[in-house]
Amino acid sequence: MAVEDPSSPHGLKLAIEDYPYANDSLELWAIIKQWVSDYVNHYYPEASLIESDSELLAWWEEVRTVGHGDKKDEQGWPELKTPQDLIEIITTIVWVASGHHAAVNFGQYAYAGYVPNRPTITRRNMPNEDKKDKDWKLFLEKPEEILLKTFPSQLQALKVMSTLSVLSEHSPDEEYLGKKIEPVWAEDPVITSAFDKFHGSLNKLESTIATRNADENLFNRHGAGVMPYELLIPFSGKGITGTGVPYSISI
C-alpha cells in the first residue's frame, strides 16, 4: 500500500493518495513517535543506559516470551540495545493500543448499527434468478417482503445493535491519548514541556483532519453521502461519537 520515498511526507508514498485511514494514521504515528522520542531520549540518552537497565530488558524479554509466548521463536522481533530501538518498540505498542484500535473499533456502530447495511446473519437463502425458484416471482413483486424474511429478526438485530453500541461508546471518564498529563510526568519540567508539545500536536491534528474532510477533491472523505473520516480525531466527548483515541484498549 506504500513504498519508501524520502521526498514524501513521513518518508512514504501511498499507493492510494486519497486514503483517509492511511493519511491520518501517518500523522498520528509521527506525533506519537516524537513524544516517545522526547521521553526516551531524556532518560536514556546513551545506549549504555539501555544495556545496563536490567528491569527494562526483563520487561522486553517478558513481552516477547510470555506475552507472546506462541510467537517467541518467530523471526523479526526487534532487538533492544539502543534508545532508537526502545523508541520504535514503545511507539509501536502505543500505536496499536491507541490509534490503530480506535480506527477499527469506534466506527462500528455507524457502519453496522443499521442492521440492513451489514446483516450479521441471514435466516434464509436469497432467491436467485432461476425462474423456477419459488421465491423469485415474489422477490420481483415484493422485494421488501423477502428481504425482511432474510434479514435478522428484530430480536437478533437488537442484540447486534446493543453489542456494537457498547463497543463503539466512550465512557464519561475515558482517558484520551495526550489529553491529560500523568502526575509523575509533571514532576519533571523537561517531560512536562515535551507533553505540552505532544498535546499541542494532537490539537493541530484535529484541525488538519477537519480541513481534509472539507476538501472537495478528497472524494473518499467528502461529498454527498460520504461520512467525514473522523476516527483518528484525538479527543471526544462521551457516548457514540465516531471520534476519540483512548490511551488503551478497554471495554
WOCOR-V211335 format. One record per pair of residues at least 4 apart in sequence whose ideal C-beta (glycine too) atoms are under 7 Angstrom apart, sorted by the first residue. I is the first residue (numbers start at 1). J is the second residue. Records with the same first field share a line. If there is no record, write none. Layout:
I: J + J
//
This chain:
1: 14 + 15 + 22
2: 12 + 13 + 14 + 15
3: 13
4: 11 + 12
5: 11 + 12 + 13
6: 11
8: 12 + 13
9: 26
10: 26 + 30
12: 26
14: 19 + 22
18: 218 + 219 + 220
19: 23
20: 24 + 220 + 221 + 229
21: 25 + 103
22: 26
24: 28 + 209 + 229 + 232
25: 29 + 99 + 103 + 232
26: 30
27: 31 + 205 + 208
28: 32 + 99 + 205 + 232
29: 33 + 95
30: 34
31: 35 + 198 + 201 + 202 + 205
32: 36 + 91 + 94 + 95
33: 37 + 87 + 91
34: 38
35: 39 + 194 + 198
36: 40 + 87 + 90 + 91 + 94
37: 41 + 87
38: 42 + 194
39: 43 + 191 + 194
40: 44 + 83 + 86 + 87 + 90
41: 45 + 83
42: 190 + 191
44: 49 + 50 + 83 + 86
47: 51 + 81 + 82 + 83
48: 52
49: 53
50: 56 + 80 + 81 + 82 + 83 + 86
51: 81
53: 57
54: 58
55: 59
56: 60
57: 61 + 80
58: 62
59: 63
60: 64 + 80
61: 65
62: 66 + 67
63: 67 + 68
64: 68 + 72 + 77
65: 69 + 72
68: 72
78: 85 + 88 + 89
79: 85
80: 85 + 86 + 89
81: 85
83: 87
84: 88
85: 89
86: 90
87: 91
88: 92
89: 93
90: 94
91: 95
92: 96
93: 97
94: 98
95: 99 + 100
96: 100 + 101
97: 101 + 248 + 249
98: 102 + 177 + 245 + 246 + 247
99: 103 + 232 + 245
100: 104
101: 105 + 249
102: 106 + 231 + 232 + 244 + 245 + 246
103: 231 + 232
105: 167 + 168
106: 168 + 231 + 242 + 244
107: 111 + 231 + 242
108: 112 + 164 + 167 + 168
109: 113 + 164 + 165 + 168 + 240
110: 227 + 242
111: 117 + 118
112: 117 + 118 + 164
113: 161 + 164 + 165
115: 119 + 151 + 152 + 157 + 160 + 161
116: 151
119: 151 + 152
120: 152 + 160
121: 152 + 156
122: 150
123: 149 + 150 + 153
124: 149 + 150
126: 150
127: 133 + 135 + 136 + 139 + 146
128: 133
129: 136
130: 136
131: 136
135: 139 + 146
136: 140
137: 141
138: 142 + 145 + 146
139: 143 + 146
143: 147
144: 148
145: 149
146: 150
147: 151
152: 156 + 157 + 160
153: 157
154: 158
155: 159
156: 160
157: 161
158: 162
159: 163
160: 164
161: 165
162: 166
163: 167
164: 168
165: 169 + 240
166: 251
167: 251
168: 240
169: 239 + 240
170: 174 + 236 + 238 + 239 + 241 + 244
171: 238
172: 238
174: 244 + 246
175: 179 + 180 + 246 + 247
176: 234 + 235 + 236 + 244 + 245 + 246 + 247
177: 202 + 234 + 245 + 246 + 247
178: 198 + 199 + 202 + 234
179: 235
181: 185 + 186 + 192 + 195
185: 191 + 192 + 195
186: 192
188: 192
189: 193
190: 194
191: 195
192: 196
193: 197
194: 198
195: 199
196: 200
197: 201
198: 202
199: 203
200: 204
201: 205
202: 234
204: 208
205: 209 + 234
206: 210 + 233 + 234 + 235
207: 211
208: 212
209: 213 + 230 + 232 + 233
210: 214
211: 215
212: 218 + 221
213: 221 + 222 + 228 + 229
214: 222
215: 222
216: 222
218: 222
219: 223
221: 226 + 228 + 229
222: 226 + 228
230: 242 + 243
231: 242 + 243
232: 245
233: 243 + 244
234: 245
235: 244
236: 241 + 243 + 244
237: 241
//
